[in-house]
Amino acid sequence: MPEAAAAHPRAAVGRRVALGPVALVVAGGLSVQFGAAVAVLLMPRAGALGVVTLRLILAAVVLLAVCRPKVRGYSRADWGTVLAFGAAMAGMNILFYQAVDRIPLGAAVTLEVLGPLVLSVAVSRRPVSFVWAGLALAGVVLLSGGGFDRLDPLGAAFALSAGAMWAAYIVFSARTGRRFPQADGLALAMAVGAVISLPLGLAEAGSKLLVPSTVGLGLAVALMSSVLPYTLELLALRRLPAPTFAVLMSLEPAIAATAGFLVLSQALSVTDALAVALVVAASMGAVRSQAGGRAAGETRTK
């Protein structure tokens, strides 16, 4: 009995530690999806590529001003990681906003999340990951209405491509977090993404990007969809394995559907609610499996 009593507090501490990075991921998901809903409202003013440019440039300005990252003392491999992270970030945003310009927000995120799901299965070494990924995939398919034939084909293709870039973003975000202190690597990568998107945004929107009200909304999108969520995700990836993080990304369609309902007046059906329950169950299972795996590993090392 004394041994059991002593083990109980340690288990409670372990659960709190495991939930810490999970809370960061969920908070980031809420921020990025509600920011995406605001971005949809901004697109008639600046176009999809203009919104991406505003988002990345303003986010880069904020992060560079706050972090003030140093540019000396890093290796060629460090800079290669930052460049890859920035390119993945720019590609993910460009493709995703092209998608939501053509198909509903919830459907776009539903297709996009397939990228992280595939990543979670591809790199995981635990058989149970297939169970949680499969459950999350069932929720994603259910949220889509059982098929994507009613969607604009080009919009669906953009969303699927954004999912592939999202998987790359997860990989390089984790590597950047390990190589750079605090959010310095994120700030540098955001600047890279802004430079990549600038010519495209100028070509589509031109002087519309300088309208004060448009800039104000763009700043809101930058803070909600880039600065806050990317910082939270980078911090979470320092303590979460990539497969678990990827399965947690299955929450994004549910969050996007909620944001679409509250901001864009897109109603949730009973089927949507069931899909939400499936992805939440999958995410909870992934977290519990991760916590159990860590506890078992700690036991074996004692």
C-alpha positions in Angstrom: 0.0 0.0 0.0 2.7 2.6 0.8 4.3 1.8 -2.6 1.0 2.3 -4.4 0.4 5.6 -2.6 3.9 6.8 -3.6 3.3 5.8 -7.2 0.0 7.7 -7.5 1.4 11.2 -7.3 4.1 10.4 -9.8 1.4 9.2 -12.2 -0.6 12.4 -11.7 2.5 14.5 -12.5 3.1 12.4 -15.6 -0.4 13.1 -16.8 0.0 16.8 -16.3 3.3 16.8 -18.2 1.8 14.8 -21.1 -1.2 17.2 -21.3 1.0 20.3 -21.4 2.1 20.0 -25.1 -1.4 18.7 -26.0 -3.0 21.8 -24.6 -0.5 23.9 -26.8 -1.6 22.0 -29.9 -5.3 22.4 -29.2 -4.9 26.1 -28.5 -3.0 26.5 -31.7 -5.6 24.7 -33.6 -8.4 26.9 -32.3 -6.4 30.0 -33.2 -5.4 28.9 -36.7 -8.9 27.8 -37.7 -10.7 30.9 -36.4 -8.0 32.9 -38.1 -8.7 31.0 -41.4 -12.4 31.9 -41.1 -11.5 35.6 -40.8 -9.2 35.1 -43.8 -12.1 33.9 -45.9 -13.9 37.2 -45.1 -10.8 39.1 -46.2 -10.4 37.3 -49.6 -12.9 39.5 -51.5 -10.7 42.5 -50.7 -7.2 41.1 -51.4 -7.6 37.7 -53.1 -6.3 34.4 -51.8 -2.6 35.1 -52.6 -2.9 38.6 -51.3 -4.2 37.3 -47.9 -1.3 34.8 -47.8 1.2 37.6 -48.4 -0.3 39.8 -45.8 -0.5 37.0 -43.3 3.2 35.9 -43.7 4.7 39.4 -44.0 2.9 40.8 -41.0 3.6 37.6 -39.0 7.3 37.8 -39.9 7.5 41.4 -38.8 5.9 40.6 -35.5 8.1 37.6 -34.8 11.3 39.3 -35.9 10.5 42.3 -33.7 9.7 40.1 -30.7 12.4 37.4 -31.0 15.2 39.5 -32.6 16.9 36.3 -33.7 20.7 36.3 -34.3 21.9 35.3 -37.7 25.5 34.3 -36.8 26.8 31.1 -35.3 24.6 28.7 -37.2 25.8 25.9 -39.5 24.8 25.3 -43.1 22.6 22.5 -42.0 20.8 24.9 -39.6 20.1 27.3 -42.4 19.0 24.6 -44.7 16.4 23.5 -42.1 15.1 27.0 -41.8 14.9 27.5 -45.5 13.0 24.1 -45.9 10.7 25.1 -43.0 10.0 28.5 -44.6 9.3 26.9 -48.0 7.0 24.3 -46.5 5.2 27.1 -44.5 4.7 29.2 -47.6 3.6 26.3 -49.8 1.1 25.1 -47.2 -0.5 28.5 -46.9 -0.5 29.3 -50.6 -2.1 26.0 -51.4 -4.6 26.1 -48.5 -5.9 29.5 -49.3 -6.3 28.6 -53.0 -8.4 25.7 -51.7 -10.7 27.7 -49.4 -11.2 30.2 -52.2 -12.9 27.3 -54.1 -14.4 24.9 -51.5 -15.9 25.3 -48.0 -13.5 25.7 -45.1 -14.5 22.5 -43.3 -14.0 20.4 -46.5 -10.6 22.1 -47.2 -9.3 21.3 -43.8 -10.8 17.8 -43.9 -8.8 17.0 -47.0 -5.7 18.8 -45.8 -5.5 16.8 -42.6 -4.9 13.6 -44.6 -1.3 14.7 -44.9 -0.5 14.6 -41.2 -2.5 11.4 -40.9 -0.4 9.7 -43.5 2.7 11.0 -41.7 1.5 9.6 -38.4 1.2 6.1 -39.8 4.4 6.2 -41.9 6.8 7.2 -39.1 5.1 5.6 -36.1 6.7 2.5 -34.6 3.7 1.5 -32.5 1.0 -0.7 -34.0 -1.7 1.1 -32.0 -1.0 4.3 -34.0 -2.7 2.6 -36.9 -5.9 2.2 -34.8 -6.0 5.9 -33.8 -5.1 7.1 -37.3 -7.8 4.9 -38.7 -10.4 6.2 -36.3 -9.4 9.8 -37.1 -9.5 9.1 -40.8 -13.1 7.7 -40.4 -14.1 10.9 -38.7 -12.4 12.9 -41.5 -14.3 11.0 -44.2 -17.5 11.3 -42.3 -17.1 15.0 -41.9 -16.6 15.2 -45.7 -20.0 13.6 -46.2 -18.6 10.3 -47.4 -17.1 11.7 -50.6 -15.6 14.7 -52.3 -17.2 14.3 -55.7 -19.4 17.4 -55.1 -16.4 19.6 -54.5 -14.5 21.7 -57.1 -11.8 19.3 -58.3 -9.1 22.0 -58.4 -10.0 23.2 -54.9 -9.8 19.6 -53.6 -6.4 19.1 -55.4 -5.1 22.3 -53.7 -6.3 21.0 -50.3 -4.6 17.6 -50.7 -1.4 19.3 -51.8 -1.6 21.6 -48.8 -1.8 18.4 -46.7 1.4 17.2 -48.2 3.1 20.5 -47.3 1.5 20.3 -43.8 3.3 17.0 -43.3 6.6 18.6 -44.4 5.8 21.6 -42.1 5.5 19.2 -39.1 8.8 17.5 -39.8 10.8 20.8 -40.3 9.1 22.6 -37.5 10.3 19.9 -35.1 13.8 20.1 -36.6 13.9 23.9 -36.4 12.7 23.8 -32.8 15.7 21.5 -31.9 18.3 23.6 -33.7 17.2 27.2 -32.7 16.5 28.6 -29.3 13.0 29.8 -28.3 11.1 30.9 -31.5 14.1 32.3 -33.3 14.0 29.6 -36.0 10.3 30.2 -36.5 10.8 33.9 -37.0 13.5 33.3 -39.6 11.4 30.7 -41.4 8.5 33.1 -41.4 10.6 35.7 -43.1 11.6 33.1 -45.7 8.0 32.3 -46.3 7.1 35.9 -46.6 9.7 36.5 -49.3 8.5 33.5 -51.3 4.8 34.7 -51.2 5.5 38.4 -51.8 5.7 38.3 -55.7 2.5 36.2 -55.9 0.6 38.5 -53.6 1.8 41.6 -55.4 0.8 40.1 -58.8 -2.7 39.3 -57.6 -3.6 42.2 -55.2 -1.1 45.0 -56.0 -1.9 48.2 -54.2 -4.9 46.6 -52.4 -2.5 45.3 -49.9 -1.8 48.8 -48.6 -5.5 49.7 -47.8 -5.5 50.4 -44.0 -8.6 48.3 -43.2 -7.2 45.4 -45.3 -3.9 45.6 -43.4 -5.7 45.6 -40.1 -7.6 42.5 -40.9 -4.5 41.0 -42.3 -2.7 41.6 -39.0 -5.5 39.8 -37.2 -5.2 36.8 -39.5 -1.4 36.9 -39.1 -1.6 36.8 -35.3 -4.4 34.2 -35.1 -3.2 32.0 -38.0 0.6 32.3 -37.8 2.2 34.0 -34.9 0.3 32.3 -32.0 -0.4 28.8 -33.4 3.0 28.3 -35.0 4.7 29.3 -31.8 2.6 27.0 -29.7 3.1 24.1 -32.2 6.9 24.6 -32.3 7.0 24.5 -28.5 4.7 21.4 -28.4 6.9 19.6 -31.0 9.8 19.9 -28.6 8.0 17.5 -26.2 5.7 15.6 -28.5 6.7 12.9 -31.0 5.8 13.8 -34.6 3.3 10.8 -35.0 1.3 11.9 -31.9 1.3 15.5 -33.0 0.1 14.5 -36.5 -2.8 12.5 -35.1 -3.7 15.5 -32.9 -4.0 17.5 -36.1 -7.1 15.4 -36.8 -8.9 17.8 -34.5 -8.5 20.5 -37.2 -11.6 19.5 -39.3 -13.8 19.6 -36.2 -12.3 23.0 -35.1 -12.7 24.3 -38.7 -16.4 23.2 -38.8 -17.0 25.0 -35.5 -15.3 28.1 -36.8 -17.3 27.9 -40.0 -20.5 27.7 -38.0 -19.7 30.6 -35.7 -18.0 33.0 -38.2 -19.3 31.9 -41.6 -22.7 30.6 -40.6 -22.1 27.1 -41.8 -24.4 24.8 -39.9 -23.3 21.6 -38.2 -25.3 18.4 -38.9 -25.7 15.3 -36.8 -23.2 13.6 -39.1 -20.8 16.5 -38.4 -21.2 16.0 -34.7 -20.5 12.3 -35.0 -17.3 13.1 -37.0 -16.2 15.5 -34.2 -16.7 12.7 -31.7 -14.6 10.3 -33.8 -11.6 12.7 -34.2 -11.7 13.7 -30.5 -11.7 10.0 -29.5 -8.7 9.4 -31.8 -6.8 12.3 -30.4 -7.5 11.3 -26.8 -6.4 7.8 -27.7 -3.1 9.1 -29.2 -2.4 11.1 -26.1 -3.1 8.2 -23.7 -0.9 5.9 -25.8 1.9 8.4 -25.7 1.6 8.9 -22.0 1.5 5.1 -21.5 4.5 4.6 -23.7 6.5 7.2 -21.8 5.5 5.7 -18.4 6.6 2.2 -19.6 9.9 3.6 -20.9 10.6 5.3 -17.6 9.8 2.1 -15.7 12.2 0.1 -17.9 15.0 2.6 -17.3 14.7 2.4 -13.5 
